[in-house]
Amino acid sequence: MSNQSFEEKLQELRNFFISTTLPDYMQAITSRWQKLQQDWDQESCRKCIFELHSLKGSSGTLGYDQISDVLNQFIKNLRAIDASSQPPSKLQLVELEVLFASLTFSHQALLNKRQHPTDRHAIAAPKHSLRPITLNPQEIKILIVEHKQSENASIQKQLAEFGFDTHHVHSLNEAKVYVTQYPVELVMLDLAIPNVAADDIYQFAASLEENDIRSFIVSEHDNFELRLGAVNANVSNYVIKPYQVTNLVAKIRSALLLDMMRPFKVLLVDDQPLWLAISNPH
């Protein structure tokens, strides 16, 4: 891929971050922070840390150092409170409020100015080139690593209805062999594979990401430790069972950049000429 095409794709990612990723995360973070202020509890604190960490990863990768630095300090302060297993002191709360205000300011600066990183903050091209543009879900191979046959059959059927090509294996070893023999765009890894430690699954997921194969961690449990393991493995998403198929499909499309690569065509049916003129200005 040429330097020009990489820069164009990087610009698309930055635009998508500012228009979609950043507002969505800020809405979730704001809601979580407001609840923490009203009633502090350790589990909510840990969920807030996870959301902040996810946004920090995206902002830092794309070169938005200002907001990334604020997020990093916010995370450090929350982790210190979490480690103490005690509610924050008045001074700690004031410090957190200042950080949240700084985060909000940085967020608004990006939205209002649509500013982009300077050359000093530009990131280098990745070791693995960005995947070629994929136009059809049928061209995407998804490997599901799931030991429960009933759950696997159900999710395979549902994903097939959205046009995805899926394959299933029962064990981690089968998955390791499969990805060396066949092209795969995404691997969904269940954490509850019998006789396999979670660390082994995270390690495999990290190796997939390093080789430009997206990975999802799938679990019935939503807790900080498991999510932190997924973050450290640099996985593309953490999916909670039971599956919500429309939500899962949205995550798949986001991870594989499908919506950025293939704009939707919308048919607007309305009896108001104004709306038709807006939808078809030419």
PAZAPA-4460 file (N, C-alpha, C; in steps of 0.05 Angstrom, whole numbers, plus 32768, in hexadecimal, padded with zeros to 4 digits):
% residues 282
    n_x    n_y    n_z   ca_x   ca_y   ca_z    c_x    c_y    c_z   seq   type   mol
   8011   7FE8   8000   8000   8000   8000   8012   8019   8000     1      M     A
   800C   802C   7FEF   801C   8044   7FEC   8019   8055   8005     2      S     A
   802D   8068   8009   802B   807A   801F   8012   808C   801D     3      N     A
   800B   8093   8004   7FF4   80A4   8000   7FDB   8096   8009     4      Q     A
   7FD7   807D   8001   7FBF   806E   8007   7FBE   8069   8025     5      S     A
   7FD5   8064   8032   7FD5   8061   804F   7FCC   807A   805D     6      F     A
   7FD6   8091   8054   7FCE   80AB   8060   7FB0   80B0   805C     7      E     A
   7FA6   80A9   8045   7F89   80AC   8040   7F79   809B   8053     8      E     A
   7F81   8082   8056   7F73   8071   8069   7F75   807A   8085     9      K     A
   7F8D   8084   808D   7F91   808F   80A7   7F7E   80A7   80AC    10      L     A
   7F7B   80B8   8098   7F69   80CF   809A   7F4C   80C6   809E    11      Q     A
   7F44   80B0   8090   7F29   80A5   8093   7F25   809C   80B0    12      E     A
   7F3A   808E   80BB   7F38   8084   80D6   7F35   809C   80EA    13      L     A
   7F44   80B1   80E5   7F43   80C8   80F7   7F27   80D6   80F5    14      R     A
   7F1D   80D8   80DD   7F02   80E3   80DA   7EED   80D2   80E8    15      N     A
   7EEF   80B8   80E5   7EDC   80A6   80F2   7EDE   80A8   8110    16      F     A
   7EF7   80AB   811A   7EFB   80AD   8137   7EEE   80C6   8142    17      F     A
   7EF1   80DD   8134   7EE6   80F6   813E   7EC7   80F6   813B    18      I     A
   7EBD   80EB   8126   7EA0   80ED   8121   7E90   80D7   8130    19      S     A
   7E9C   80C0   8135   7E8D   80AA   8140   7E99   809E   815A    20      T     A
   7EB2   8095   8159   7EBE   8088   816F   7EBF   8099   8188    21      T     A
   7ECA   80B1   8185   7ECE   80C4   819B   7EB3   80CC   81A8    22      L     A
   7E9F   80D4   8199   7E85   80DB   81A6   7E79   80C4   81B5    23      P     A
   7E7A   80AC   81A9   7E6E   8094   81B6   7E7B   808E   81D0    24      D     A
   7E96   808E   81D0   7EA4   8088   81E9   7EA0   809E   81FE    25      Y     A
   7EA0   80B7   81F5   7E9C   80CD   8208   7E80   80CC   8215    26      M     A
   7E6C   80C3   8206   7E52   80C0   8211   7E52   80AB   8227    27      Q     A
   7E5F   8094   8221   7E60   807E   8235   7E70   8086   824D    28      A     A
   7E87   8094   8249   7E98   809C   825F   7E8A   80B1   8270    29      I     A
   7E7C   80C4   8264   7E6E   80D8   8273   7E58   80CC   8284    30      T     A
   7E49   80B9   8279   7E34   80AB   8288   7E40   809C   82A0    31      S     A
   7E56   808E   829B   7E63   807E   82B0   7E6E   8091   82C6    32      R     A
   7E7A   80A7   82BE   7E86   80BA   82D1   7E70   80C6   82E2    33      W     A
   7E5A   80CE   82D7   7E44   80DA   82E6   7E39   80C6   82FB    34      Q     A
   7E37   80AD   82F3   7E2D   8098   8306   7E41   8094   831D    35      K     A
   7E5B   8095   8316   7E70   8092   832B   7E6E   80AA   833F    36      L     A
   7E69   80C1   8335   7E68   80D8   8347   7E50   80D6   835A    37      Q     A
   7E3B   80C9   8351   7E23   80C7   8362   7E26   80AF   8376    38      Q     A
   7E31   8099   836D   7E34   8082   837E   7E4D   8072   8375    39      D     A
   7E63   8076   8384   7E7C   806A   837C   7E7C   804C   8383    40      W     A
   7E83   803C   836F   7E88   8020   8375   7E9F   8016   8363    41      D     A
   7EAC   8001   836C   7EC5   7FF8   835F   7EC0   7FED   8344    42      Q     A
   7EAA   7FDE   8340   7EA4   7FD2   8326   7EA0   7FE8   8310    43      E     A
   7E91   7FFD   8318   7E8C   8013   8305   7EA6   8022   82FF    44      S     A
   7EB7   8024   8313   7ED1   8031   8310   7EE1   8021   82FC    45      C     A
   7EE1   8007   82FE   7EF1   7FF6   82EC   7EE6   7FF7   82CF    46      R     A
   7ECC   7FF8   82CC   7EC0   7FFB   82B2   7EC7   8015   82A5    47      K     A
   7EC8   802A   82B5   7ED0   8044   82AB   7EED   8044   82A2    48      C     A
   7EFE   8036   82B1   7F1A   8034   82A9   7F1D   8026   828E    49      I     A
   7F0D   8011   828A   7F0E   8002   8271   7F05   8014   825A    50      F     A
   7EF0   8023   825D   7EE6   8035   8248   7EFB   804A   8241    51      E     A
   7F07   8056   8256   7F1C   806A   8252   7F34   805E   8244    52      L     A
   7F3B   8045   824B   7F52   8038   823F   7F4D   8032   8221    53      H     A
   7F34   802A   821A   7F2E   8025   81FF   7F30   803E   81EE    54      S     A
   7F26   8054   81F8   7F27   806E   81E9   7F44   8077   81E8    55      L     A
   7F54   8073   81FD   7F70   807B   81FD   7F7F   806D   81E7    56      K     A
   7F79   8053   81E3   7F87   8043   81CE   7F82   804F   81B3    57      G     A
   7F69   8055   81AD   7F62   8060   8192   7F6E   807B   818E    58      S     A
   7F6B   808D   81A2   7F75   80A8   819F   7F93   80A9   819D    59      S     A
   7FA1   8098   81AC   7FBE   8098   81AB   7FC9   808D   8191    60      G     A
   7FBC   8078   8187   7FC5   806C   816D   7FC2   8080   8156    61      T     A
   7FAD   8090   8157   7FA8   80A3   8141   7FB6   80BD   8145    62      L     A
   7FC6   80C0   815B   7FD6   80D7   815E   7FCA   80EF   816D    63      G     A
   7FB3   80EA   817A   7FA6   8100   8189   7FB1   8100   81A6    64      Y     A
   7FC9   810B   81A8   7FD8   810A   81C1   7FCB   8118   81D8    65      D     A
   7FBE   812F   81D3   7FB2   813F   81E8   7F9D   812F   81F8    66      Q     A
   7F8A   8124   81E9   7F75   8116   81F6   7F7F   80FB   8202    67      I     A
   7F93   80EF   81F4   7F9E   80D6   81FE   7FAC   80DB   8219    68      S     A
   7FBB   80F1   821C   7FC9   80F7   8235   7FB5   80FB   824C    69      D     A
   7F9F   8109   8246   7F8A   810D   825B   7F7E   80F3   8263    70      V     A
   7F78   80E2   8250   7F6D   80C8   8256   7F80   80B7   8267    71      L     A
   7F9A   80B8   8260   7FAE   80A9   826E   7FAF   80B1   828C    72      N     A
   7FAE   80CB   8291   7FAF   80D5   82AD   7F95   80CE   82BB    73      Q     A
   7F7E   80CF   82AE   7F65   80C8   82B9   7F66   80AA   82C2    74      F     A
   7F70   8099   82B1   7F72   807D   82B6   7F84   8078   82CE    75      I     A
   7F9B   8086   82CF   7FAE   8082   82E6   7FA0   8089   8300    76      K     A
   7F92   809F   8301   7F84   80A8   831A   7F6F   8094   8322    77      N     A
   7F5F   808A   830F   7F4A   8076   8316   7F56   805C   831F    78      L     A
   7F6C   8054   8313   7F79   803B   831B   7F84   803D   8337    79      R     A
   7F8F   8054   833E   7F99   8058   8359   7F83   8055   836E    80      A     A
   7F6B   8061   8367   7F55   805F   8379   7F4B   8042   837B    81      I     A
   7F49   8035   8364   7F41   8019   8363   7F53   8007   8373    82      D     A
   7F6D   800B   8371   7F80   7FFB   8380   7F7D   7FFE   839E    83      A     A
   7F74   8015   83A7   7F71   801A   83C4   7F58   800D   83CF    84      S     A
   7F45   8005   83BD   7F2C   7FF8   83C5   7F1B   800A   83D8    85      S     A
   7F20   8024   83D6   7F11   8038   83E6   7F05   804D   83D3    86      Q     A
   7EEF   8059   83DB   7EE4   806F   83CB   7EF8   8086   83CA    87      P     A
   7EF7   8096   83B5   7F0A   80AC   83B3   7F06   80C1   83C8    88      P     A
   7F1C   80CE   83D0   7F1B   80E4   83E2   7F10   80FD   83D4    89      S     A
   7F0B   8112   83E3   7F01   812B   83D6   7F15   8136   83C3    90      K     A
   7F2F   8135   83CB   7F44   813F   83B9   7F46   812E   83A0    91      L     A
   7F44   8114   83A2   7F45   8103   838B   7F2D   8108   8378    92      Q     A
   7F16   810D   8384   7EFE   8114   8373   7F02   812E   8364    93      L     A
   7F0E   8141   8371   7F13   815B   8364   7F26   8157   834D    94      V     A
   7F3B   8147   8351   7F4E   8142   833C   7F41   8134   8324    95      E     A
   7F2F   8121   832A   7F20   8113   8315   7F0E   8126   8306    96      L     A
   7F01   8138   8314   7EEF   814B   8307   7EFF   815D   82F4    97      E     A
   7F17   8165   82FD   7F28   8175   82EB   7F30   8166   82D2    98      V     A
   7F37   814C   82D6   7F3E   813C   82BF   7F26   8137   82AC    99      L     A
   7F0F   8134   82B8   7EF7   8130   82A6   7EF1   814A   8297   100      F     A
   7EF5   8161   82A4   7EF1   817A   8296   7F05   817D   827F   101      A     A
   7F1E   8175   8284   7F33   8176   8270   7F2C   8163   8258   102      S     A
   7F22   814C   825F   7F1A   8138   824B   7F03   8144   823A   103      L     A
   7EF0   8150   8246   7ED9   815C   8238   7EE3   8173   8226   104      T     A
   7EF6   8183   8230   7F01   8199   8220   7F10   818E   8207   105      F     A
   7F20   8179   820B   7F2F   816E   81F5   7F1C   8162   81E0   106      S     A
   7F07   8155   81EA   7EF2   8149   81D9   7EE5   815F   81C7   107      H     A
   7EDD   8175   81D4   7ED0   818B   81C5   7EE4   8198   81B1   108      Q     A
   7EFD   819A   81B9   7F11   81A6   81A7   7F13   8196   818D   109      A     A
   7F13   817B   818F   7F14   816A   8178   7EFB   816D   8167   110      L     A
   7EE4   816D   8174   7ECB   816F   8165   7EC8   818A   8157   111      L     A
   7ECF   81A0   8165   7ECB   81BA   815A   7EDF   81C2   8144   112      N     A
   7EF8   81BB   8149   7F0D   81C2   8136   7F13   81AC   8122   113      K     A
   7F0A   8194   8128   7F11   817C   8118   7F2F   817C   8113   114      R     A
   7F3E   8182   8128   7F5B   8185   8125   7F67   8169   8122   115      Q     A
   7F7D   8168   8114   7F8B   814F   8110   7FA8   8151   811A   116      H     A
   7FB4   813B   8120   7FCF   813C   812A   7FE2   814A   8117   117      P     A
   7FF6   8158   8123   800B   8164   8113   801E   814F   8109   118      T     A
   8030   8157   80F7   8044   8144   80ED   8054   8138   8104   119      D     A
   8058   8147   811A   8067   813D   8131   805A   8125   813D   120      R     A
   803F   8124   813B   8030   810E   8147   8029   80F8   8133   121      H     A
   8031   80FB   811A   8028   80E8   8106   8033   80CC   810D   122      A     A
   8023   80B8   8107   802B   809D   810E   8036   808F   80F5   123      I     A
   8047   807C   80F9   8053   806E   80E2   8040   8059   80D8   124      A     A
   8044   8051   80BF   8034   803C   80B4   8038   8022   80C4   125      A     A
   8023   8012   80C8   8025   7FFA   80D7   8036   7FE5   80C9   126      P     A
   8040   7FD2   80DA   8050   7FBC   80CF   803F   7FAC   80BA   127      K     A
   8026   7FA8   80BF   8014   7F9A   80AD   8003   7FAE   809F   128      H     A
   8002   7FAC   8085   7FF2   7FBF   8075   7FD4   7FBD   807C   129      S     A
   7FC6   7FD3   8078   7FA9   7FD2   807C   7F9D   7FBE   8069   130      L     A
   7F89   7FB0   8072   7F7C   7F9B   8062   7F71   7FA6   8048   131      R     A
   7F71   7F96   8033   7F65   7FA0   801A   7F47   7FA5   801E   132      P     A
   7F3C   7FB7   800E   7F20   7FBE   8011   7F0F   7FA5   800C   133      I     A
   7EFC   7F9F   801E   7EEA   7F88   801B   7ECE   7F93   8018   134      T     A
   7EC2   7F8C   8002   7EA8   7F97   7FFB   7E90   7F86   8005   135      L     A
   7E94   7F6C   8008   7E7E   7F5B   800E   7E84   7F4A   8027   136      N     A
   7E71   7F48   803A   7E75   7F37   8051   7E7B   7F1A   804A   137      P     A
   7E71   7F11   8033   7E76   7EF5   802A   7E94   7EF0   8026   138      Q     A
   7EA3   7F05   8022   7EC0   7F03   801D   7ED0   7F02   8038   139      E     A
   7EC1   7F05   804E   7ECE   7F06   8068   7ECB   7EEC   8076   140      I     A
   7EE1   7EE0   807E   7EE1   7EC7   808D   7EE3   7ECC   80AB   141      K     A
   7ED0   7EC2   80BA   7ED1   7EC5   80D7   7ED4   7EA9   80E3   142      I     A
   7EE8   7EA6   80F4   7EED   7E8D   8102   7EE2   7E8F   811E   143      L     A
   7ED0   7E7D   8126   7EC4   7E7C   8140   7ED1   7E66   8150   144      I     A
   7EDD   7E6C   8167   7EE9   7E58   8178   7ED7   7E55   8190   145      V     A
   7EC7   7E40   8190   7EB1   7E3C   81A4   7EAD   7E1E   81A8   146      E     A
   7EAF   7E15   81C2   7EAC   7DF9   81C7   7E90   7DEF   81CA   147      H     A
   7E7C   7E02   81CE   7E60   7DFA   81D0   7E53   7DFA   81B4   148      K     A
   7E4C   7DE2   81AB   7E41   7DDF   8190   7E28   7DEF   818C   149      Q     A
   7E16   7DF0   81A0   7DFC   7DFD   819D   7E00   7E1B   8199   150      S     A
   7E12   7E27   81A9   7E16   7E44   81A7   7E24   7E4B   818D   151      E     A
   7E36   7E3A   8184   7E44   7E3E   816B   7E31   7E3D   8153   152      N     A
   7E1F   7E29   8153   7E0C   7E26   813D   7DFA   7E3E   813B   153      A     A
   7DF2   7E48   8152   7DE0   7E5F   8153   7DED   7E78   8147   154      S     A
   7E05   7E7F   8151   7E12   7E97   8148   7E1B   7E95   812B   155      I     A
   7E23   7E7D   8122   7E2B   7E79   8106   7E13   7E7F   80F4   156      Q     A
   7DFC   7E75   80FC   7DE3   7E79   80EC   7DDC   7E97   80EB   157      K     A
   7DDE   7EA4   8101   7DD7   7EC1   8102   7DEB   7ED2   80F1   158      Q     A
   7E04   7ECC   80F3   7E18   7EDB   80E4   7E15   7ED5   80C6   159      L     A
   7E0D   7EBD   80BF   7E09   7EB6   80A3   7DF2   7EC6   8098   160      A     A
   7DDE   7ECC   80A8   7DC8   7EDD   809F   7DD0   7EF9   8098   161      E     A
   7DE7   7F02   80A3   7DF2   7F1C   809C   7E07   7F1A   8086   162      F     A
   7E0A   7F02   807B   7E1B   7EFE   8064   7E38   7EF6   806A   163      G     A
   7E3F   7EF2   8084   7E5B   7EEB   808B   7E60   7ECD   8087   164      F     A
   7E78   7EC7   807E   7E81   7EAC   807B   7E90   7EA3   8094   165      D     A
   7E85   7E90   80A3   7E90   7E88   80BC   7E99   7E6B   80BC   166      T     A
   7EAD   7E66   80CD   7EB6   7E4A   80D2   7EBA   7E46   80F0   167      H     A
   7EB6   7E2E   80F9   7EB7   7E28   8115   7ECC   7E13   811C   168      H     A
   7EDB   7E18   8132   7EEC   7E03   813D   7EE6   7E02   815B   169      V     A
   7EED   7DEB   8167   7EE6   7DE6   8184   7EFD   7DEE   8197   170      H     A
   7F16   7DEF   818D   7F2C   7DF2   819F   7F3F   7E08   8195   171      S     A
   7F50   7E11   81A8   7F64   7E25   81A1   7F79   7E1A   818E   172      L     A
   7F81   7E01   8191   7F94   7DF5   817F   7F8A   7DF3   8163   173      N     A
   7F70   7DEC   8160   7F64   7DEC   8145   7F64   7E07   8138   174      E     A
   7F5F   7E1C   8149   7F5F   7E37   813F   7F7B   7E3F   8135   175      A     A
   7F8F   7E38   8144   7FAB   7E3F   813D   7FB2   7E32   8122   176      K     A
   7FA9   7E1A   811E   7FAF   7E0C   8104   7F9F   7E19   80EE   177      V     A
   7F86   7E1F   80F3   7F74   7E29   80DE   7F7F   7E44   80D2   178      Y     A
   7F87   7E56   80E4   7F90   7E70   80DA   7FAA   7E6F   80CA   179      V     A
   7FB8   7E59   80CD   7FD1   7E56   80BC   7FCB   7E4B   80A1   180      T     A
   7FB3   7E3F   809E   7FAC   7E31   8085   7F98   7E40   8074   181      Q     A
   7F88   7E51   8081   7F72   7E5F   8072   7F72   7E7D   8078   182      Y     A
   7F6A   7E8D   8065   7F68   7EAA   806B   7F50   7EAF   807E   183      P     A
   7F56   7EBF   8092   7F42   7EC6   80A6   7F44   7EE4   80AC   184      V     A
   7F2D   7EF1   80AE   7F2D   7F0E   80B4   7F28   7F13   80D2   185      E     A
   7F19   7F01   80DF   7F11   7F05   80FB   7F0F   7EEA   8109   186      L     A
   7F19   7EE9   8122   7F17   7ED1   8132   7F08   7ED9   814C   187      V     A
   7EF2   7ECB   8152   7EE3   7ECE   816B   7EEB   7EB9   817E   188      M     A
   7EF8   7EC0   8194   7F03   7EAD   81A7   7EF3   7EAD   81C1   189      L     A
   7EE7   7E96   81C7   7ED8   7E93   81E0   7EEC   7E8E   81F7   190      D     A
   7EE9   7E9D   820C   7EFC   7E9A   8223   7EF7   7E80   8233   191      L     A
   7EE0   7E73   822E   7ED9   7E5B   823E   7EE1   7E41   8230   192      A     A
   7EF6   7E42   8220   7EFF   7E29   8213   7F0A   7E16   8229   193      I     A
   7F00   7DFD   822A   7F09   7DEB   8240   7F27   7DE7   823F   194      P     A
   7F33   7DE6   8257   7F4F   7DDF   825B   7F63   7DF3   824D   195      N     A
   7F59   7E0B   8249   7F6A   7E20   823D   7F6A   7E38   824F   196      V     A
   7F81   7E42   8257   7F83   7E59   8268   7F7C   7E73   8258   197      A     A
   7F70   7E86   8266   7F69   7E9F   8259   7F81   7EAD   824D   198      A     A
   7F98   7EAB   825B   7FB1   7EB8   8251   7FB9   7EAC   8236   199      D     A
   7FB5   7E92   8232   7FBB   7E86   8218   7FAA   7E91   8202   200      D     A
   7F90   7E95   8209   7F7E   7EA0   81F5   7F85   7EBD   81EE   201      I     A
   7F8C   7ECD   8203   7F94   7EE8   81FE   7FAE   7EE9   81ED   202      Y     A
   7FC0   7ED7   81F3   7FD9   7ED7   81E4   7FD4   7ED1   81C6   203      Q     A
   7FC2   7EBE   81C1   7FBB   7EB7   81A5   7FAE   7ECF   8198   204      F     A
   7F9C   7EDC   81A6   7F8E   7EF3   819B   7FA2   7F09   8194   205      A     A
   7FB5   7F0E   81A5   7FCA   7F22   81A0   7FDA   7F1B   8187   206      A     A
   7FE0   7F02   8184   7FEF   7EF9   816C   7FDF   7EFD   8153   207      S     A
   7FC5   7EF9   8154   7FB4   7EFD   813D   7FB4   7F1B   8135   208      L     A
   7FB1   7F2C   8149   7FB1   7F49   8143   7FCC   7F52   8137   209      E     A
   7FE2   7F47   8140   7FFC   7F4D   8136   7FFE   7F45   8118   210      E     A
   7FEF   7F31   8110   7FEF   7F28   80F5   7FD7   7F32   80E5   211      N     A
   7FCC   7F48   80ED   7FB6   7F56   80DF   7F9D   7F45   80DC   212      D     A
   7F98   7F34   80F1   7F7F   7F25   80F3   7F70   7F30   810B   213      I     A
   7F58   7F3A   8108   7F49   7F45   811F   7F41   7F2E   8131   214      R     A
   7F40   7F34   814B   7F38   7F20   815F   7F23   7F2C   8172   215      S     A
   7F0F   7F1C   8179   7EFB   7F23   818D   7EFD   7F0F   81A4   216      F     A
   7EFE   7F19   81BC   7EFB   7F07   81D4   7EDE   7F05   81DB   217      I     A
   7ED4   7EED   81DF   7EB8   7EE8   81E5   7EB6   7EDC   8201   218      V     A
   7EA4   7EE6   8211   7EA2   7EDC   822D   7E86   7EE0   8237   219      S     A
   7E7E   7ED0   824A   7E65   7ED3   8258   7E68   7EE7   826F   220      E     A
   7E80   7EEF   8275   7E86   7F00   828D   7E90   7F1B   8284   221      H     A
   7E85   7F2F   8291   7E8D   7F4B   828C   7E9A   7F56   82A5   222      D     A
   7EB5   7F52   82A8   7EC2   7F5D   82BF   7EDD   7F6A   82B6   223      N     A
   7EE8   7F7A   82C8   7EFF   7F8B   82C1   7F17   7F7A   82BA   224      F     A
   7F1D   7F64   82C9   7F35   7F54   82C4   7F35   7F48   82A8   225      E     A
   7F1E   7F3D   82A0   7F1D   7F30   8286   7F1F   7F45   8270   226      L     A
   7F12   7F5C   8273   7F14   7F71   825F   7F30   7F7D   825E   227      R     A
   7F3D   7F7F   8275   7F58   7F89   8275   7F6B   7F76   8266   228      L     A
   7F66   7F5C   8269   7F76   7F48   825A   7F72   7F4C   823C   229      G     A
   7F59   7F52   8234   7F54   7F57   8218   7F61   7F70   820E   230      A     A
   7F61   7F85   821F   7F6E   7F9E   8217   7F8C   7F99   8214   231      V     A
   7F98   7F8B   8226   7FB5   7F86   8225   7FBD   7F75   820D   232      N     A
   7FAA   7F64   8204   7FAF   7F54   81EC   7FA9   7F63   81D2   233      A     A
   7FA0   7F7C   81D5   7F9A   7F8D   81BE   7F84   7F81   81AC   234      N     A
   7F71   7F74   81B7   7F5B   7F68   81A7   7F4A   7F7E   819C   235      V     A
   7F3A   7F77   8188   7F29   7F8B   817B   7F10   7F90   818A   236      S     A
   7F06   7F7C   8199   7EEE   7F81   81A9   7EEA   7F6B   81BD   237      N     A
   7ED9   7F71   81D1   7ED2   7F5E   81E6   7EB4   7F5A   81E5   238      Y     A
   7EAB   7F42   81E0   7E8F   7F3D   81DA   7E83   7F2C   81F1   239      V     A
   7E6C   7F35   81FB   7E5E   7F28   8211   7E48   7F15   8207   240      I     A
   7E48   7EFD   8212   7E32   7EEB   820D   7E1B   7EF0   8220   241      K     A
   7E02   7EEA   8219   7DFA   7EDF   81FF   7DFC   7EF4   81E9   242      P     A
   7E01   7EEA   81D1   7E06   7EFC   81BB   7DED   7F0E   81B5   243      Y     A
   7DF2   7F27   81AF   7DDE   7F38   81A3   7DE8   7F3D   8186   244      Q     A
   7DDC   7F2E   8174   7DE7   7F2C   8159   7DEA   7F46   814B   245      V     A
   7DD7   7F58   814D   7DDA   7F72   813F   7DF2   7F82   814A   246      T     A
   7DF5   7F81   8165   7E0C   7F8E   8171   7E26   7F81   8169   247      N     A
   7E26   7F67   8167   7E3E   7F58   815F   7E46   7F5F   8142   248      L     A
   7E32   7F60   8131   7E37   7F66   8115   7E42   7F83   8112   249      V     A
   7E38   7F95   8122   7E42   7FB0   8122   7E60   7FB1   812A   250      A     A
   7E67   7FA1   813E   7E82   7FA0   8147   7E94   7F93   8132   251      K     A
   7E8A   7F7F   8124   7E99   7F73   810E   7E9E   7F87   80F8   252      I     A
   7E8A   7F95   80F0   7E8C   7FA9   80DA   7EA0   7FBF   80E2   253      R     A
   7E9F   7FC7   80FC   7EB2   7FDB   8105   7ECE   7FD1   8105   254      S     A
   7ED2   7FB9   810F   7EEE   7FAE   8111   7EFA   7FAA   80F6   255      A     A
   7EEA   7FA3   80E2   7EF4   7F9E   80C7   7EF1   7FB6   80B5   256      L     A
   7EE8   7FCD   80C0   7EE6   7FE6   80B1   7ED3   7FE4   809A   257      L     A
   7EBF   7FD3   809C   7EAD   7FCF   8085   7E9D   7FE8   807E   258      L     A
   7E92   7FF6   8093   7E81   800D   808E   7E91   8024   8083   259      D     A
   7EAB   8026   8088   7EBC   803B   807D   7EC2   8035   8060   260      M     A
   7EC4   801C   8059   7ECD   8015   803F   7EB6   8013   802B   261      M     A
   7E9E   800F   8035   7E87   800B   8024   7E70   801C   802D   262      R     A
   7E6E   8035   8023   7E58   8046   802C   7E3D   803A   8026   263      P     A
   7E2A   803F   8038   7E0F   8035   8034   7E01   8046   801F   264      F     A
   7DEF   8039   8010   7DDC   8047   7FFF   7DC1   8047   800D   265      K     A
   7DB5   805F   800F   7D9C   8061   801D   7D86   806A   800A   266      V     A
   7D70   805C   800A   7D59   8064   7FFA   7D46   8073   800C   267      L     A
   7D41   808C   8006   7D2F   809D   8017   7D14   809F   8009   268      L     A
   7D00   8097   8016   7CE4   8099   800C   7CD5   80AD   801D   269      V     A
   7CCE   80C4   8011   7CC0   80D8   8021   7CB0   80E9   800E   270      D     A
   7C99   80F4   8017   7C88   8104   8006   7C8F   8122   8008   271      D     A
   7CA4   8129   8018   7CAC   8145   801A   7CC3   814B   8007   272      Q     A
   7CBE   815D   7FF4   7CD3   8163   7FE0   7CED   816D   7FEC   273      P     A
   7CEB   817B   8003   7D03   8185   8010   7D17   816F   8017   274      L     A
   7D0D   8159   8023   7D1E   8143   802B   7D2A   8135   8012   275      W     A
   7D1B   8133   7FFD   7D25   8127   7FE5   7D3B   8138   7FD8   276      L     A
   7D38   8152   7FDA   7D4C   8164   7FCF   7D66   8162   7FDF   277      A     A
   7D64   8160   7FFA   7D7B   815E   800B   7D8A   8143   8005   278      I     A
   7D7A   812E   8002   7D87   8113   7FFE   7D93   8110   7FE3   279      S     A
   7D8A   8121   7FCF   7D94   811E   7FB4   7D98   813A   7FA8   280      N     A
   7DAD   8148   7FB2   7DB2   8164   7FAA   7DB9   8167   7F8D   281      P     A
   7DC2   8152   7F80   7DC9   8154   7F64   7DB3   814A   7F52   282      H     A
***
